């Protein structure tokens, strides 16, 4: 195919997969892909159409999954139409009305991406070059479909063997998959000569009717502080090359390039296994543990296997590399851990309540949209110390505190009233200064035990109450996947059986209070 890395004769057949949603008479794109099949492979058999109803979409939604077996030329022509902005069905379904969101190329055509980060692999067990068309966001109709029918989100995932939940960007997208047309597999191993010199051995298994003659093997040697060597070796008729290294090799990255088709294969930097040590243990006995409860009654029992060493063995010759590479990699791993701790906001507080308080206030000051403070011990002192620390009047502050843990007790500011009454009084006084809502977790024990601070779309976690952070040793850390935590906290706040607005809770408590 002129102007692309796809050469005429490389592919003969293709499989086009389409998932679409029939809604109000239109077939809406859910997902589509065209996989070109290398010329040595026969056309696969046709498969039956699969459907699934989506009754919660006004009772008229239905999903369709179809695998079209076409020629490679037909699949490329169909993909060109999609690149032009219009998704269509194929063969006898081509006349059906379709709809899709605007699609954007990744990368620019005719470039193809060679790599391992795309979740789809296709039917061909081979490295894949790919081109993608993505919408700017998940289409609203598909968002609605997956919200009302999570089982259909799984149904769609099962069709393509990739999760729409983990990869939401797949919804409404189209893809071209072009498996390696020249060879089926690539084997890389460490070769050690009699003189102990080391080389990377690369062996290719060509496809039927194809040759590796002229392919270039690029071997990049990675050292702890950077690239140590870059070598290019050209294959002849023999699909085997040996690339020699200087000294003991650490990690190698492999690229296989065709002068006509471009990059066909990439293997990320990896080392070689030189020595394996194995230990075997046998279970000689089991111990039974009983957890006592009140009155000596057992509340739990469990068994633990007792293991004893049985044998150990080592495969491979003893290796005595220079200590410097190992030292450098150890130090780099330590720096990566430190950087990750900083990214997650890992903060240790001990002996300085002022430092901890100022840190929390600085987080709240930075909020642009919302602040949620989830603390079963939140009362009047915390209202003034933290909830009023926002710097933008538009920020909505939501507090989730506990009834049994703090609000039914004497207030720390005025011991003549309960903490809940005092908190409500001060909230009403501050009504014009900030948008603050307070909810109360009712029951003998609050629904939430730990403490959370939500700042916009970030979530901070701590085991200490905010009013005690820094007095005793404790930690705050930003959770790596905050949206799921925010959703769960939001569900707790919306639980009308266990969670009540502060004013309603105070009114009910006063009504039930003994005179």
Buried (B, 14 or more C-beta within 10 A) or exposed (E): EEEBBBBEEBBBBBBBBBBBBBBEEEBBBBBBBBBBBBBEBEEEEEEEEBEBEBEEBEEEBBBBBBBBBBBBBBBBEBBEEBBEEEBBBBEEBEEBEBBBBEBEEBEEBEEBBBEEEBEBBBBBEBBBBBBBBBBEEBBEBBBBBBEBBEEBBBBBBEBBEBBBEEBBBBBBBBBBBBBBBBBBBBEBEBBEEEEEEBBBEBBBEBBEEBBBEEBBBBBBBBBBEEEBBEBEBEBEEEBEBEBBBEEBBBBBBBBBBBEEBBBBBBBEEEEBEBEEEEEEEEEEEEEEEEEEEEEEEEEEEEEEEEEEEEEEEEEEEEEEEEEEBEEBBEEEEEEEEEEEEEEBBBBEBEEEBEEBBEBBBEBBBBBEEBBBBBBBBBBBBBBEBBBBBBEEEEBBBBBBBBBBBBBEBEBBBEEEBBBBBBBBBBBEEBEEEBBBBBBBBBEEEBBBEEBBBBBBEBBBBBEBBBBBBBBEEBBBBBBEEBEEBBEEBEEBBEBEEBBBBBBEBBEEBEEEEEE
